Amino acid sequence: MAANKNALIRYKTIDNCLRNNYKQWTLNDLIEACSNALYEYEGKDVNVSKRTVQLDIQLMRSDKLGYNAPIEVYNKKYYRYTEEEYSIMNIPVTDNDVKVMSEAIAVLRQFKDFSLFKEMDGVLQRLEDSVHSSQKDHQSIIHLDKNDRLKGLQYLDELYQAILKKVVVKLNYKSFKAKESSEITFHPYILKEYNNRWFIIGKRTGANGISNLALDRIISIDYDLKTAYLDQGFDPDTFYKDAIGVTVNQGERASNIKIWIDKSNAPYVITKPLHHSQTIDHQYLDGSIDINIKVKINYELERLILGFGECMKVIQPERLKKRLNYKLRTALALYNTNEHA
């Protein structure tokens, strides 16, 4: 049991004791009551120290927990509330508390497609009901980037369960390049979100290495209980250490990539690195910078760099520089013609 949960049980126990005016409560009585309460929750003996309960009482008296409990010692040995109707359970929820809970609910609602969070639906609904009356005109402060119209989100929970239970799945899948869909036997390892799209990462029967499949290209899913699940001890942190996005060129090593960034975007890239390996190689007098990152070259890296347009230039390696040069010239040619106008 977490230490903070133990503390909450002790606070509640002390509160219950001090609300009982038919008994005089010594410090030893409160220690025994807390020990008994923790035994009921954990099913084992828990030795609550004198110092622990003294600190609990001190915290309950203070405003650190928002209690400001009116606890006094009388006759030099007994503890009680000076206000008969007081209880820490009666502490009103502040407007700020309500706002914080509202935002927490909004964040949790983003994961509504997972059964793990569906089990919290009742809790979230009760929270929403309780904060609604005092926050009728409250507008969300936290707004997460999401696309509710994205296809394939209905498969999130099914794939999550397959990973959890280590079950092979048969996917009816149609890639962007394929004319027809095909059946894929897949051993799922993790679900990964990138750029507001979801992917299933795992081992594809008949393919070498690790594969990634976009959920929005899945047509249907079926469990394959006859095929043995290939558990290869996949470590996502290691696998994606040298990559941006979801595509990992498994046959090559990470490249040292040097990029120039203009002065207007330099602060942005410094505070929000392109990759965790990013280092600043040189700072120019005009405010522009050269950075180095060590990653495997892939589609997502190219898209990221191209997204900065004229504000970013690859200095090395030469092959990446030439590839982006070609793409930019092709894009420029589109703007220099009336075709598709």
Secondary structure, DSSP 8 states (H G I E B T S, - for coil): --HHHHHHHHHHHHHHHHH-TTS-EEHHHHHHHHHHHHHHHHSS-----HHHHHHHHHHHHSSSSS----EEEETTTEEEESSTT--GGG----HHHHHHHHHHHHHHHTTTTSHHHHTTHHHHHHHHHHHHTT-TT---S------TT-TTGGGHHHHHHHHHHT-EEEEEE--SS-SS-EEEEEEEEEEEEETTEEEEEEEETTSSS-EEEEGGGEEEEEEESSS--------HHHHTTT-SSS---TTS--EEEEEEE-TTTHHHHHHS-SSTT-EEEEE-TTS-EEEEEEE---HHHHHHHHTTGGGEEEEE-HHHHHHHHHHHHHHHHHHTS-TT-
